[in-house]
Amino acid sequence: MKRVRCPKCDNYISFDETKYTAGQKLIFQCNDCGKEFAIRIGVSKLRKLQKDENPDEEAEQGDYGSIVVIENVFHYKQIIPLKLGDNFIGRYHKGNEIVNCPIETVDPSVDYTHCCINVSYDKRGNLKFILRDGPSNTGTFVDNEILGDKERRVIEDGSLFTIGATSVILKTKA
């Protein structure tokens, strides 16, 4: 199953892509706002936000590691590559230019700018990952402990942290 997003209201519409051939044009009508829009089956020219076809291969593409987002309520897995510097994590919202690691979710407990992972090099030249809260309304939890307003926590490969009702796992580059 694939999901497409309505360009007007950002609502998702699911469809079975196996019933269609590459290059075929599909027309959808959003159930919420009534907007009609078309897509073409095949390779998208736009950056693909949903990484559901080869998640393990796509996780290796990030030079500085990635985060694996497992949305507890809806069981939707996303892999988002990290970059050197600040990686602002939050709920996807059209026009939000602060967040450079958007999570596609309808979970209201994830803020538009929830937390930040800073990726840098330590004195030995190894990658270092530092997590801090946004500040957010529901907080950022690491190992079942909430981060304070100005607290920073060093996280490593496999570290699990929670934002809202969503679990996130850090995967570092080997």
ZADO-1210 file (C-alpha; in nm, 4 decimals, padded with zeros to 6 digits):
<atoms>
<atom x="00.0000" y="00.0000" z="00.0000" code="MET" pos="1"/>
<atom x="00.1194" y="00.3513" z="-00.0843" code="LYS" pos="2"/>
<atom x="00.0059" y="00.6802" z="00.0632" code="ARG" pos="3"/>
<atom x="-00.0277" y="01.0138" z="-00.1135" code="VAL" pos="4"/>
<atom x="-00.0829" y="01.3462" z="00.0560" code="ARG" pos="5"/>
<atom x="-00.3541" y="01.5900" z="-00.0468" code="CYS" pos="6"/>
<atom x="-00.1805" y="01.9122" z="-00.1591" code="PRO" pos="7"/>
<atom x="-00.4560" y="02.1253" z="-00.0042" code="LYS" pos="8"/>
<atom x="-00.5188" y="01.9793" z="00.3438" code="CYS" pos="9"/>
<atom x="-00.2191" y="01.7402" z="00.3913" code="ASP" pos="10"/>
<atom x="-00.4530" y="01.4436" z="00.4492" code="ASN" pos="11"/>
<atom x="-00.3354" y="01.0962" z="00.3395" code="TYR" pos="12"/>
<atom x="-00.5059" y="00.8772" z="00.0820" code="ILE" pos="13"/>
<atom x="-00.3957" y="00.5110" z="00.0597" code="SER" pos="14"/>
<atom x="-00.4033" y="00.2982" z="-00.2539" code="PHE" pos="15"/>
<atom x="-00.2661" y="-00.0354" z="-00.3782" code="ASP" pos="16"/>
<atom x="00.0169" y="00.0480" z="-00.6213" code="GLU" pos="17"/>
<atom x="00.0407" y="-00.3135" z="-00.7462" code="THR" pos="18"/>
<atom x="-00.2791" y="-00.2652" z="-00.9481" code="LYS" pos="19"/>
<atom x="-00.1152" y="00.0001" z="-01.1681" code="TYR" pos="20"/>
<atom x="00.1787" y="00.0146" z="-01.4115" code="THR" pos="21"/>
<atom x="00.4742" y="00.2537" z="-01.4149" code="ALA" pos="22"/>
<atom x="00.3920" y="00.5788" z="-01.5944" code="GLY" pos="23"/>
<atom x="00.0176" y="00.5464" z="-01.5376" code="GLN" pos="24"/>
<atom x="-00.1620" y="00.8625" z="-01.4229" code="LYS" pos="25"/>
<atom x="-00.4021" y="00.8382" z="-01.1276" code="LEU" pos="26"/>
<atom x="-00.6576" y="01.0989" z="-01.0213" code="ILE" pos="27"/>
<atom x="-00.7632" y="01.1232" z="-00.6562" code="PHE" pos="28"/>
<atom x="-01.0295" y="01.3215" z="-00.4749" code="GLN" pos="29"/>
<atom x="-00.9656" y="01.4008" z="-00.1084" code="CYS" pos="30"/>
<atom x="-01.2455" y="01.2826" z="00.1204" code="ASN" pos="31"/>
<atom x="-01.1865" y="01.5696" z="00.3650" code="ASP" pos="32"/>
<atom x="-01.1601" y="01.8818" z="00.1467" code="CYS" pos="33"/>
<atom x="-01.2820" y="01.7567" z="-00.1947" code="GLY" pos="34"/>
<atom x="-00.9629" y="01.8631" z="-00.3783" code="LYS" pos="35"/>
<atom x="-00.8915" y="01.6679" z="-00.6978" code="GLU" pos="36"/>
<atom x="-00.5269" y="01.6017" z="-00.7850" code="PHE" pos="37"/>
<atom x="-00.3269" y="01.3668" z="-01.0037" code="ALA" pos="38"/>
<atom x="-00.0074" y="01.1658" z="-00.9632" code="ILE" pos="39"/>
<atom x="00.1975" y="00.9576" z="-01.2029" code="ARG" pos="40"/>
<atom x="00.3095" y="00.6108" z="-01.0902" code="ILE" pos="41"/>
<atom x="00.6872" y="00.5738" z="-01.1038" code="GLY" pos="42"/>
<atom x="00.9929" y="00.7607" z="-00.9828" code="VAL" pos="43"/>
<atom x="00.9177" y="01.0940" z="-00.8174" code="SER" pos="44"/>
<atom x="01.1213" y="01.4014" z="-00.9061" code="LYS" pos="45"/>
<atom x="01.0590" y="01.5410" z="-00.5576" code="LEU" pos="46"/>
<atom x="01.2418" y="01.4371" z="-00.2399" code="ARG" pos="47"/>
<atom x="01.0736" y="01.1252" z="-00.1112" code="LYS" pos="48"/>
<atom x="00.9649" y="01.1791" z="00.2510" code="LEU" pos="49"/>
<atom x="00.8170" y="00.8323" z="00.2938" code="GLN" pos="50"/>
<atom x="01.0987" y="00.5796" z="00.2969" code="LYS" pos="51"/>
<atom x="00.9094" y="00.2507" z="00.2947" code="ASP" pos="52"/>
<atom x="01.0495" y="00.0515" z="00.0023" code="GLU" pos="53"/>
<atom x="01.4077" y="-00.0266" z="00.1130" code="ASN" pos="54"/>
<atom x="01.4466" y="00.1201" z="00.4614" code="PRO" pos="55"/>
<atom x="01.7714" y="-00.0621" z="00.5472" code="ASP" pos="56"/>
<atom x="01.9432" y="00.0498" z="00.2275" code="GLU" pos="57"/>
<atom x="01.8204" y="00.4062" z="00.2659" code="GLU" pos="58"/>
<atom x="01.9484" y="00.4219" z="00.6244" code="ALA" pos="59"/>
<atom x="02.3008" y="00.3663" z="00.4907" code="GLU" pos="60"/>
<atom x="02.2733" y="00.6684" z="00.2595" code="GLN" pos="61"/>
<atom x="02.3149" y="00.9232" z="00.5399" code="GLY" pos="62"/>
<atom x="02.6826" y="01.0070" z="00.5955" code="ASP" pos="63"/>
<atom x="02.6171" y="01.0911" z="00.9608" code="TYR" pos="64"/>
<atom x="02.3661" y="00.8216" z="01.0549" code="GLY" pos="65"/>
<atom x="01.9892" y="00.8374" z="01.0743" code="SER" pos="66"/>
<atom x="01.6939" y="00.8202" z="01.3073" code="ILE" pos="67"/>
<atom x="01.4337" y="00.5460" z="01.2823" code="VAL" pos="68"/>
<atom x="01.0911" y="00.6794" z="01.3778" code="VAL" pos="69"/>
<atom x="00.8392" y="00.4242" z="01.4990" code="ILE" pos="70"/>
<atom x="00.5046" y="00.5872" z="01.5547" code="GLU" pos="71"/>
<atom x="00.3529" y="00.3831" z="01.8382" code="ASN" pos="72"/>
<atom x="-00.0102" y="00.4705" z="01.7734" code="VAL" pos="73"/>
<atom x="-00.0189" y="00.4097" z="01.3974" code="PHE" pos="74"/>
<atom x="00.2785" y="00.1699" z="01.3493" code="HIS" pos="75"/>
<atom x="00.4278" y="00.3758" z="01.0681" code="TYR" pos="76"/>
<atom x="00.8069" y="00.3478" z="01.0360" code="LYS" pos="77"/>
<atom x="01.0202" y="00.6241" z="00.8843" code="GLN" pos="78"/>
<atom x="01.3963" y="00.6539" z="00.8367" code="ILE" pos="79"/>
<atom x="01.5322" y="01.0086" z="00.8324" code="ILE" pos="80"/>
<atom x="01.9007" y="01.0776" z="00.7545" code="PRO" pos="81"/>
<atom x="02.0951" y="01.3160" z="00.9769" code="LEU" pos="82"/>
<atom x="02.3364" y="01.5880" z="00.8692" code="LYS" pos="83"/>
<atom x="02.6321" y="01.7529" z="01.0381" code="LEU" pos="84"/>
<atom x="02.5168" y="02.0309" z="01.2739" code="GLY" pos="85"/>
<atom x="02.1701" y="02.0816" z="01.4209" code="ASP" pos="86"/>
<atom x="01.8960" y="01.8409" z="01.3118" code="ASN" pos="87"/>
<atom x="01.5623" y="01.9877" z="01.4265" code="PHE" pos="88"/>
<atom x="01.2998" y="01.7147" z="01.4666" code="ILE" pos="89"/>
<atom x="00.9258" y="01.7846" z="01.4697" code="GLY" pos="90"/>
<atom x="00.5907" y="01.7118" z="01.3165" code="ARG" pos="91"/>
<atom x="00.5679" y="01.7839" z="00.9426" code="TYR" pos="92"/>
<atom x="00.3839" y="02.1057" z="00.8732" code="HIS" pos="93"/>
<atom x="00.3722" y="02.2754" z="00.5358" code="LYS" pos="94"/>
<atom x="00.5773" y="02.5960" z="00.5500" code="GLY" pos="95"/>
<atom x="00.7745" y="02.5074" z="00.8655" code="ASN" pos="96"/>
<atom x="01.1292" y="02.6028" z="00.7675" code="GLU" pos="97"/>
<atom x="01.2892" y="02.5410" z="01.1090" code="ILE" pos="98"/>
<atom x="01.2448" y="02.1620" z="01.1076" code="VAL" pos="99"/>
<atom x="01.4933" y="01.9890" z="00.8755" code="ASN" pos="100"/>
<atom x="01.4017" y="01.6351" z="00.9949" code="CYS" pos="101"/>
<atom x="01.0216" y="01.6336" z="00.9641" code="PRO" pos="102"/>
<atom x="00.8227" y="01.3387" z="01.0961" code="ILE" pos="103"/>
<atom x="00.5079" y="01.2592" z="00.9024" code="GLU" pos="104"/>
<atom x="00.2536" y="01.2048" z="01.1777" code="THR" pos="105"/>
<atom x="-00.0896" y="01.3030" z="01.2990" code="VAL" pos="106"/>
<atom x="00.0193" y="01.2489" z="01.6603" code="ASP" pos="107"/>
<atom x="-00.0799" y="01.5770" z="01.8326" code="PRO" pos="108"/>
<atom x="00.1704" y="01.5171" z="02.1157" code="SER" pos="109"/>
<atom x="00.4633" y="01.5729" z="01.8759" code="VAL" pos="110"/>
<atom x="00.5286" y="01.9474" z="01.8500" code="ASP" pos="111"/>
<atom x="00.6125" y="02.1235" z="01.5240" code="TYR" pos="112"/>
<atom x="00.9639" y="02.1776" z="01.6649" code="THR" pos="113"/>
<atom x="01.0052" y="01.9081" z="01.9292" code="HIS" pos="114"/>
<atom x="01.3767" y="01.8382" z="01.9818" code="CYS" pos="115"/>
<atom x="01.7202" y="01.8710" z="01.8240" code="CYS" pos="116"/>
<atom x="02.0108" y="01.6337" z="01.7641" code="ILE" pos="117"/>
<atom x="02.3447" y="01.8058" z="01.7139" code="ASN" pos="118"/>
<atom x="02.5922" y="01.5969" z="01.5134" code="VAL" pos="119"/>
<atom x="02.9573" y="01.6980" z="01.5475" code="SER" pos="120"/>
<atom x="03.3057" y="01.5497" z="01.5767" code="TYR" pos="121"/>
<atom x="03.4816" y="01.4993" z="01.9103" code="ASP" pos="122"/>
<atom x="03.8544" y="01.5570" z="01.9717" code="LYS" pos="123"/>
<atom x="03.9418" y="01.2108" z="01.8349" code="ARG" pos="124"/>
<atom x="03.7478" y="01.2648" z="01.5125" code="GLY" pos="125"/>
<atom x="03.4550" y="01.0384" z="01.6089" code="ASN" pos="126"/>
<atom x="03.0953" y="01.1429" z="01.5534" code="LEU" pos="127"/>
<atom x="02.9160" y="01.2749" z="01.8637" code="LYS" pos="128"/>
<atom x="02.5352" y="01.3004" z="01.8939" code="PHE" pos="129"/>
<atom x="02.3826" y="01.5395" z="02.1494" code="ILE" pos="130"/>
<atom x="02.0041" y="01.5460" z="02.2071" code="LEU" pos="131"/>
<atom x="01.8157" y="01.8413" z="02.3572" code="ARG" pos="132"/>
<atom x="01.4469" y="01.9257" z="02.3960" code="ASP" pos="133"/>
<atom x="01.2849" y="02.1913" z="02.1739" code="GLY" pos="134"/>
<atom x="01.1446" y="02.3059" z="02.4304" code="PRO" pos="135"/>
<atom x="00.8297" y="02.1066" z="02.3653" code="SER" pos="136"/>
<atom x="00.4928" y="02.0827" z="02.5390" code="ASN" pos="137"/>
<atom x="00.5151" y="01.7076" z="02.6128" code="THR" pos="138"/>
<atom x="00.8909" y="01.6753" z="02.6643" code="GLY" pos="139"/>
<atom x="01.1625" y="01.4511" z="02.5260" code="THR" pos="140"/>
<atom x="01.2359" y="01.1288" z="02.7155" code="PHE" pos="141"/>
<atom x="01.5659" y="00.9364" z="02.7056" code="VAL" pos="142"/>
<atom x="01.5773" y="00.6023" z="02.8907" code="ASP" pos="143"/>
<atom x="01.2421" y="00.6903" z="03.0553" code="ASN" pos="144"/>
<atom x="01.3827" y="01.0158" z="03.1996" code="GLU" pos="145"/>
<atom x="01.2583" y="01.3528" z="03.0810" code="ILE" pos="146"/>
<atom x="01.5167" y="01.6023" z="02.9602" code="LEU" pos="147"/>
<atom x="01.5165" y="01.9326" z="03.1472" code="GLY" pos="148"/>
<atom x="01.4722" y="02.2664" z="02.9690" code="ASP" pos="149"/>
<atom x="01.8453" y="02.3284" z="02.9169" code="LYS" pos="150"/>
<atom x="01.9670" y="01.9709" z="02.9604" code="GLU" pos="151"/>
<atom x="02.1663" y="01.8026" z="02.6857" code="ARG" pos="152"/>
<atom x="02.2240" y="01.4276" z="02.6642" code="ARG" pos="153"/>
<atom x="02.4895" y="01.2440" z="02.4637" code="VAL" pos="154"/>
<atom x="02.3244" y="00.9545" z="02.2789" code="ILE" pos="155"/>
<atom x="02.4851" y="00.6625" z="02.0966" code="GLU" pos="156"/>
<atom x="02.3967" y="00.4034" z="01.8353" code="ASP" pos="157"/>
<atom x="02.0762" y="00.2253" z="01.9376" code="GLY" pos="158"/>
<atom x="01.9692" y="00.4920" z="02.1887" code="SER" pos="159"/>
<atom x="01.5917" y="00.5060" z="02.2231" code="LEU" pos="160"/>
<atom x="01.4168" y="00.8357" z="02.2924" code="PHE" pos="161"/>
<atom x="01.0504" y="00.9274" z="02.2942" code="THR" pos="162"/>
<atom x="00.8757" y="01.2403" z="02.1684" code="ILE" pos="163"/>
<atom x="00.5040" y="01.2454" z="02.2402" code="GLY" pos="164"/>
<atom x="00.3686" y="00.8968" z="02.1668" code="ALA" pos="165"/>
<atom x="00.6425" y="00.8324" z="01.9120" code="THR" pos="166"/>
<atom x="00.9580" y="00.6283" z="01.9676" code="SER" pos="167"/>
<atom x="01.2817" y="00.7181" z="01.7874" code="VAL" pos="168"/>
<atom x="01.6014" y="00.5093" z="01.7597" code="ILE" pos="169"/>
<atom x="01.9397" y="00.6568" z="01.6670" code="LEU" pos="170"/>
<atom x="02.1354" y="00.4596" z="01.4057" code="LYS" pos="171"/>
<atom x="02.4914" y="00.5807" z="01.3576" code="THR" pos="172"/>
<atom x="02.7098" y="00.5271" z="01.0540" code="LYS" pos="173"/>
<atom x="02.9357" y="00.2236" z="01.1061" code="ALA" pos="174"/>
</atoms>
